[in-house]
Amino acid sequence: MASLPRALMPRTAAFFDLDRTLMAGSSGMHFGRAAFRTGMVGRRQLMRWGIDHLRFRLQGSTDEKTEALLAEIKVLLSGVPERDIARLAPELLAGLLPRMYPQMIEEVRSHQDDERATFIVSAAGNELVALLAKVLDMEGGIGTAYAVDAHGLLTGDLEGPFMYGEGKVAAMRDFAAEHDIDLAESWAYSDSASDLPMLRAVGNPVAVNPDEELAAVAKHEGWRVMRFEKLGRRMAIAGAAVTAAALGWSGSWLARRRRPPRRTFRR
Protein backbone atom coordinates (compact mmCIF):
# COMPACT_ATOMS: atom_id res chain seq x y z
CA MET A 1 0.00 0.00 0.00
CA ALA A 2 1.45 3.36 -1.02
CA SER A 3 1.11 6.05 1.61
CA LEU A 4 1.10 9.77 2.07
CA PRO A 5 4.03 11.22 4.03
CA ARG A 6 3.03 10.91 7.69
CA ALA A 7 4.15 14.45 8.48
CA LEU A 8 1.83 15.83 5.80
CA MET A 9 -1.15 13.58 6.50
CA PRO A 10 -4.11 15.54 7.85
CA ARG A 11 -5.70 14.19 10.99
CA THR A 12 -9.16 14.12 9.49
CA ALA A 13 -10.46 12.83 6.17
CA ALA A 14 -13.59 12.56 4.05
CA PHE A 15 -14.62 9.19 2.58
CA PHE A 16 -17.00 9.06 -0.41
CA ASP A 17 -18.99 6.14 -1.74
CA LEU A 18 -19.02 6.11 -5.56
CA ASP A 19 -22.29 4.82 -7.04
CA ARG A 20 -25.24 7.20 -6.55
CA THR A 21 -23.08 9.30 -4.22
CA LEU A 22 -20.22 10.81 -6.18
CA MET A 23 -21.87 9.87 -9.47
CA ALA A 24 -25.33 9.25 -10.86
CA GLY A 25 -26.18 5.58 -11.30
CA SER A 26 -23.87 2.57 -11.17
CA SER A 27 -20.27 2.32 -12.33
CA GLY A 28 -20.98 -1.36 -12.98
CA MET A 29 -23.13 -0.56 -16.01
CA HIS A 30 -20.26 1.32 -17.61
CA PHE A 31 -17.97 -1.65 -16.97
CA GLY A 32 -20.57 -3.87 -18.64
CA ARG A 33 -20.70 -1.70 -21.77
CA ALA A 34 -16.91 -1.64 -22.07
CA ALA A 35 -16.71 -5.39 -21.48
CA PHE A 36 -19.40 -5.97 -24.12
CA ARG A 37 -17.35 -4.17 -26.73
CA THR A 38 -14.42 -6.50 -26.05
CA GLY A 39 -16.58 -9.62 -26.19
CA MET A 40 -16.09 -10.32 -22.48
CA VAL A 41 -19.86 -10.32 -21.90
CA GLY A 42 -22.73 -11.12 -24.22
CA ARG A 43 -25.72 -9.04 -25.29
CA ARG A 44 -28.18 -10.79 -22.98
CA GLN A 45 -26.02 -10.22 -19.91
CA LEU A 46 -25.49 -6.59 -20.86
CA MET A 47 -29.24 -6.05 -21.24
CA ARG A 48 -29.87 -7.64 -17.85
CA TRP A 49 -27.29 -5.34 -16.31
CA GLY A 50 -29.00 -2.42 -18.03
CA ILE A 51 -32.32 -3.26 -16.37
CA ASP A 52 -30.55 -3.75 -13.03
CA HIS A 53 -28.94 -0.33 -13.52
CA LEU A 54 -32.35 1.33 -13.88
CA ARG A 55 -33.60 -0.41 -10.76
CA PHE A 56 -30.47 0.69 -8.94
CA ARG A 57 -31.09 4.31 -9.95
CA LEU A 58 -34.56 4.09 -8.40
CA GLN A 59 -34.12 1.76 -5.43
CA GLY A 60 -30.44 1.49 -4.59
CA SER A 61 -28.76 -1.78 -3.73
CA THR A 62 -29.49 -4.60 -1.27
CA ASP A 63 -27.29 -7.24 0.34
CA GLU A 64 -28.92 -9.97 -1.78
CA LYS A 65 -28.45 -8.12 -5.06
CA THR A 66 -24.85 -7.28 -4.20
CA GLU A 67 -23.98 -10.86 -3.33
CA ALA A 68 -25.55 -12.07 -6.58
CA LEU A 69 -23.59 -9.49 -8.59
CA LEU A 70 -20.35 -10.48 -6.83
CA ALA A 71 -20.93 -14.11 -7.76
CA GLU A 72 -21.48 -13.09 -11.41
CA ILE A 73 -18.34 -11.00 -11.48
CA LYS A 74 -16.26 -13.83 -10.04
CA VAL A 75 -17.36 -16.11 -12.86
CA LEU A 76 -16.89 -13.38 -15.44
CA LEU A 77 -13.34 -12.47 -14.37
CA SER A 78 -11.98 -15.97 -13.84
CA GLY A 79 -9.17 -16.57 -16.35
CA VAL A 80 -9.27 -13.05 -17.83
CA PRO A 81 -5.84 -11.43 -18.28
CA GLU A 82 -5.37 -8.61 -15.80
CA ARG A 83 -4.11 -6.37 -18.60
CA ASP A 84 -7.40 -6.76 -20.50
CA ILE A 85 -9.22 -5.21 -17.56
CA ALA A 86 -6.62 -2.44 -17.31
CA ARG A 87 -7.17 -1.61 -20.97
CA LEU A 88 -10.82 -0.85 -20.29
CA ALA A 89 -9.81 2.13 -18.13
CA PRO A 90 -9.96 4.92 -20.77
CA GLU A 91 -13.45 3.94 -21.90
CA LEU A 92 -14.61 3.55 -18.30
CA LEU A 93 -13.37 7.00 -17.37
CA ALA A 94 -15.04 8.46 -20.44
CA GLY A 95 -18.34 7.05 -19.20
CA LEU A 96 -17.94 7.82 -15.50
CA LEU A 97 -16.60 11.38 -15.47
CA PRO A 98 -19.66 13.00 -17.12
CA ARG A 99 -21.83 11.27 -14.48
CA MET A 100 -20.10 12.96 -11.53
CA TYR A 101 -22.38 15.20 -9.50
CA PRO A 102 -21.05 18.80 -9.56
CA GLN A 103 -22.36 19.24 -6.01
CA MET A 104 -20.23 16.36 -4.80
CA ILE A 105 -17.11 17.58 -6.56
CA GLU A 106 -17.65 20.89 -4.77
CA GLU A 107 -17.94 18.95 -1.51
CA VAL A 108 -14.64 17.20 -2.22
CA ARG A 109 -12.93 20.50 -2.97
CA SER A 110 -14.33 22.07 0.20
CA HIS A 111 -12.78 19.33 2.33
CA GLN A 112 -9.48 19.69 0.51
CA ASP A 113 -9.53 23.44 1.09
CA ASP A 114 -9.92 22.63 4.80
CA GLU A 115 -6.83 20.40 4.51
CA ARG A 116 -8.66 17.09 4.80
CA ALA A 117 -7.65 14.12 2.70
CA THR A 118 -10.40 12.83 0.43
CA PHE A 119 -10.92 9.21 -0.61
CA ILE A 120 -13.30 7.12 -2.68
CA VAL A 121 -14.45 3.91 -0.96
CA SER A 122 -16.26 1.63 -3.40
CA ALA A 123 -17.03 -1.99 -4.22
CA ALA A 124 -15.76 -1.31 -7.74
CA GLY A 125 -12.35 -2.66 -8.77
CA ASN A 126 -9.44 -1.17 -6.89
CA GLU A 127 -7.48 -0.07 -9.96
CA LEU A 128 -10.47 1.79 -11.38
CA VAL A 129 -11.23 3.43 -8.02
CA ALA A 130 -7.63 4.53 -7.58
CA LEU A 131 -7.44 5.86 -11.15
CA LEU A 132 -10.71 7.75 -10.82
CA ALA A 133 -9.52 9.29 -7.54
CA LYS A 134 -6.31 10.41 -9.26
CA VAL A 135 -8.19 12.00 -12.15
CA LEU A 136 -10.46 13.81 -9.70
CA ASP A 137 -7.35 15.03 -7.80
CA MET A 138 -8.39 13.19 -4.65
CA GLU A 139 -5.82 11.68 -2.32
CA GLY A 140 -6.65 8.04 -2.97
CA GLY A 141 -9.15 5.26 -3.39
CA ILE A 142 -10.14 2.03 -1.68
CA GLY A 143 -11.72 -0.55 -3.98
CA THR A 144 -12.21 -4.30 -4.22
CA ALA A 145 -9.02 -6.16 -5.12
CA TYR A 146 -9.13 -9.32 -7.21
CA ALA A 147 -6.50 -12.07 -7.04
CA VAL A 148 -4.13 -12.60 -9.97
CA ASP A 149 -2.20 -15.82 -10.57
CA ALA A 150 1.44 -16.22 -11.60
CA HIS A 151 0.47 -15.97 -15.27
CA GLY A 152 -1.25 -12.60 -14.89
CA LEU A 153 -4.76 -14.09 -15.05
CA LEU A 154 -7.56 -13.13 -12.69
CA THR A 155 -8.68 -16.10 -10.60
CA GLY A 156 -12.14 -14.74 -9.82
CA ASP A 157 -11.31 -14.72 -6.10
CA LEU A 158 -10.97 -11.66 -3.92
CA GLU A 159 -7.68 -10.46 -2.50
CA GLY A 160 -8.82 -8.92 0.74
CA PRO A 161 -12.33 -7.88 1.79
CA PHE A 162 -15.17 -7.06 -0.57
CA MET A 163 -15.68 -3.31 -0.25
CA TYR A 164 -19.29 -3.45 0.85
CA GLY A 165 -20.88 -3.02 4.27
CA GLU A 166 -18.45 -3.95 7.02
CA GLY A 167 -15.71 -4.49 4.41
CA LYS A 168 -15.54 -0.74 3.83
CA VAL A 169 -15.29 -0.08 7.55
CA ALA A 170 -12.41 -2.53 8.00
CA ALA A 171 -10.48 -0.85 5.18
CA MET A 172 -11.17 2.63 6.53
CA ARG A 173 -10.06 1.66 10.04
CA ASP A 174 -6.86 0.04 8.78
CA PHE A 175 -6.02 3.14 6.75
CA ALA A 176 -6.90 5.48 9.61
CA ALA A 177 -4.70 3.56 12.05
CA GLU A 178 -1.77 3.54 9.63
CA HIS A 179 -2.00 7.28 8.95
CA ASP A 180 -3.17 8.57 12.30
CA ILE A 181 -6.55 9.75 11.01
CA ASP A 182 -9.18 10.39 13.64
CA LEU A 183 -12.36 8.79 12.27
CA ALA A 184 -14.40 10.38 15.05
CA GLU A 185 -13.57 13.77 13.51
CA SER A 186 -13.88 12.64 9.88
CA TRP A 187 -16.68 12.58 7.28
CA ALA A 188 -18.35 9.85 5.22
CA TYR A 189 -20.87 10.16 2.38
CA SER A 190 -23.23 7.52 0.99
CA ASP A 191 -26.67 7.05 -0.55
CA SER A 192 -27.53 3.59 0.80
CA ALA A 193 -28.51 1.91 4.05
CA SER A 194 -26.00 -0.80 3.13
CA ASP A 195 -23.33 1.78 4.01
CA LEU A 196 -24.65 2.46 7.50
CA PRO A 197 -21.54 0.79 9.00
CA MET A 198 -19.35 3.20 6.99
CA LEU A 199 -21.42 6.21 7.98
CA ARG A 200 -21.48 5.22 11.66
CA ALA A 201 -17.70 4.73 11.67
CA VAL A 202 -17.14 8.51 11.47
CA GLY A 203 -18.23 11.48 13.49
CA ASN A 204 -19.78 13.33 10.56
CA PRO A 205 -21.99 11.08 8.40
CA VAL A 206 -23.78 12.59 5.40
CA ALA A 207 -26.64 10.95 3.49
CA VAL A 208 -26.56 11.77 -0.24
CA ASN A 209 -29.77 11.23 -2.26
CA PRO A 210 -30.59 8.58 0.38
CA ASP A 211 -32.72 5.51 -0.15
CA GLU A 212 -35.82 5.21 2.02
CA GLU A 213 -34.16 3.31 4.86
CA LEU A 214 -31.14 5.60 5.05
CA ALA A 215 -33.36 8.68 4.89
CA ALA A 216 -35.28 7.42 7.93
CA VAL A 217 -32.09 6.75 9.87
CA ALA A 218 -30.61 10.13 8.92
CA LYS A 219 -33.75 11.90 10.09
CA HIS A 220 -33.78 10.01 13.39
CA GLU A 221 -30.07 10.59 14.01
CA GLY A 222 -30.08 14.21 12.87
CA TRP A 223 -27.53 13.61 10.13
CA ARG A 224 -26.96 16.05 7.30
CA VAL A 225 -28.83 15.11 4.12
CA MET A 226 -27.94 16.26 0.60
CA ARG A 227 -30.58 15.88 -2.12
CA PHE A 228 -30.12 16.89 -5.72
CA GLU A 229 -30.82 13.87 -7.96
CA LYS A 230 -34.03 14.45 -9.90
CA LEU A 231 -34.65 11.01 -11.31
CA GLY A 232 -38.41 10.62 -11.38
CA ARG A 233 -40.73 7.82 -12.39
CA ARG A 234 -41.08 9.24 -15.92
CA MET A 235 -37.36 8.94 -16.56
CA ALA A 236 -37.30 5.40 -15.19
CA ILE A 237 -40.17 4.33 -17.43
CA ALA A 238 -38.50 5.91 -20.45
CA GLY A 239 -35.24 4.18 -19.61
CA ALA A 240 -36.98 0.84 -19.23
CA ALA A 241 -38.65 1.31 -22.60
CA VAL A 242 -35.32 2.03 -24.26
CA THR A 243 -33.80 -1.09 -22.67
CA ALA A 244 -36.72 -3.21 -23.81
CA ALA A 245 -36.38 -1.83 -27.32
CA ALA A 246 -32.66 -2.61 -27.31
CA LEU A 247 -33.46 -6.17 -26.26
CA GLY A 248 -35.79 -6.53 -29.21
CA TRP A 249 -33.61 -4.82 -31.81
CA SER A 250 -29.98 -5.44 -30.89
CA GLY A 251 -27.42 -4.86 -28.19
CA SER A 252 -25.39 -2.64 -30.46
CA TRP A 253 -27.56 0.45 -29.86
CA LEU A 254 -26.77 0.53 -26.16
CA ALA A 255 -23.17 -0.49 -26.69
CA ARG A 256 -22.59 2.43 -29.05
CA ARG A 257 -24.06 4.86 -26.56
CA ARG A 258 -21.67 3.97 -23.67
CA ARG A 259 -20.28 1.27 -20.58
CA PRO A 260 -17.57 -2.20 -12.37
CA PRO A 261 -13.19 -4.32 -11.02
CA ARG A 262 -5.41 -3.92 -3.48
CA ARG A 263 -6.02 -0.67 -2.23
CA THR A 264 -3.92 2.08 -3.74
CA PHE A 265 -3.13 5.54 -2.43
CA ARG A 266 -1.21 8.12 -4.34
CA ARG A 267 1.23 10.56 -2.94
Residue pairs with C-beta under 8 A, 6 or more apart in sequence:
1 178
1 262
1 263
1 264
1 265
2 264
2 265
2 266
2 267
3 178
3 179
3 265
3 267
4 117
4 139
4 140
4 179
4 265
4 267
5 267
6 179
6 180
9 117
9 179
9 180
9 181
10 115
10 116
10 117
10 181
11 180
11 181
11 182
11 185
12 116
12 117
12 181
12 182
12 185
12 186
12 187
13 116
13 117
13 118
13 119
13 139
13 176
13 181
13 186
13 187
14 107
14 108
14 111
14 116
14 117
14 118
14 119
14 186
14 187
14 188
14 189
15 118
15 119
15 120
15 121
15 172
15 186
15 187
15 188
15 189
15 198
15 202
16 22
16 104
16 108
16 118
16 119
16 120
16 121
16 188
16 189
17 120
17 121
17 122
17 188
17 189
17 190
17 191
17 192
17 195
17 198
17 208
18 27
18 120
18 121
18 122
18 124
18 129
18 132
19 25
19 26
19 27
19 28
19 56
19 61
19 122
19 123
19 124
19 191
20 26
20 56
20 57
20 60
20 191
20 192
20 208
20 209
20 229
21 104
21 189
21 190
21 191
21 208
21 209
22 100
22 101
22 104
22 105
22 108
22 120
22 189
23 96
23 99
23 100
23 101
23 104
24 57
24 99
24 101
24 229
24 231
25 53
25 56
25 57
25 99
26 52
26 53
26 56
26 57
26 260
27 92
27 96
27 122
27 124
27 128
27 260
28 49
28 53
28 69
28 124
28 260
29 49
29 50
29 52
29 53
29 259
30 92
30 95
30 96
30 258
30 259
30 260
31 88
31 92
31 124
31 125
31 128
31 259
31 260
31 261
32 41
32 45
32 46
32 49
32 50
32 259
33 46
33 91
33 95
33 254
33 255
33 257
33 258
33 259
34 88
34 91
34 92
34 95
34 259
35 41
35 46
35 76
35 88
35 259
36 42
36 43
36 46
36 251
36 255
36 259
37 91
37 255
37 259
38 84
38 88
40 76
40 80
40 84
41 49
41 76
43 250
43 251
46 251
46 254
46 255
47 243
47 246
47 247
47 251
47 254
50 243
50 246
50 254
51 240
51 243
52 65
52 69
54 236
54 239
54 240
54 243
57 231
57 236
57 239
58 231
58 236
59 211
60 191
60 192
60 193
60 194
60 211
61 192
61 194
62 194
63 165
63 194
66 123
66 164
66 194
70 162
70 164
73 260
74 156
74 157
75 156
76 156
77 85
77 146
77 154
77 156
78 154
78 155
78 156
79 153
79 154
79 156
80 153
80 154
81 152
81 153
81 154
82 148
82 152
82 153
82 154
83 152
85 125
85 127
85 154
85 261
86 127
88 259
89 127
89 128
89 131
91 259
92 128
92 259
93 131
93 132
93 135
94 259
95 258
95 259
96 132
97 135
100 136
101 228
101 229
103 226
103 228
104 189
104 208
105 136
107 189
107 226
108 118
108 136
108 138
111 118
111 187
112 118
112 137
112 138
116 186
116 187
117 139
117 140
117 181
118 138
118 139
119 133
119 138
119 139
119 140
119 141
119 142
119 175
119 265
120 129
120 132
120 133
120 136
120 138
120 140
120 141
120 142
120 143
121 141
121 142
121 163
121 168
121 171
121 172
121 188
121 198
122 129
122 141
122 142
122 143
122 144
122 163
122 260
123 143
123 144
123 162
123 163
123 164
123 260
124 143
124 144
124 163
124 260
124 261
125 143
125 144
125 145
125 146
125 260
125 261
126 141
126 142
126 143
126 144
126 145
126 146
126 261
126 262
126 263
126 264
127 143
127 261
127 264
128 143
128 260
128 261
129 141
129 142
129 143
129 261
129 264
130 140
130 141
130 143
130 263
130 264
130 265
130 266
131 141
132 141
133 139
133 140
133 141
133 266
134 141
134 266
139 265
139 266
140 264
140 265
140 266
141 263
141 264
141 265
142 163
142 168
142 171
142 172
142 175
142 263
143 163
143 261
143 263
144 158
144 160
144 161
144 162
144 163
144 261
145 158
145 159
145 160
145 262
145 263
146 154
146 155
146 156
146 157
146 158
146 159
146 261
147 154
147 155
147 156
147 157
147 158
147 159
148 154
148 155
148 159
149 155
159 262
160 171
160 262
160 263
161 167
161 170
161 171
163 171
164 194
165 194
165 195
165 197
166 197
168 195
168 197
168 198
169 197
169 198
169 201
171 263
172 183
172 188
172 198
172 201
173 183
173 201
175 181
175 263
175 265
176 182
176 183
176 186
183 201
183 202
183 203
184 202
184 203
185 203
185 204
186 202
186 203
186 204
187 202
187 204
187 205
187 206
188 195
188 198
188 199
188 201
188 202
188 204
188 205
188 206
189 206
189 208
189 226
190 198
190 199
190 206
190 207
190 208
190 214
191 207
191 208
191 209
191 210
191 211
191 214
192 210
192 211
192 214
193 210
193 211
193 213
193 214
193 217
195 214
196 214
196 217
199 205
199 206
199 207
199 223
204 224
205 218
205 221
205 223
205 224
206 223
206 224
206 225
206 226
207 214
207 215
207 217
207 218
207 223
207 224
207 225
207 226
208 225
208 226
209 226
209 227
209 228
209 229
210 218
210 225
210 227
215 225
217 223
218 224
218 225
219 225
242 254
243 254
245 253
246 253
246 254
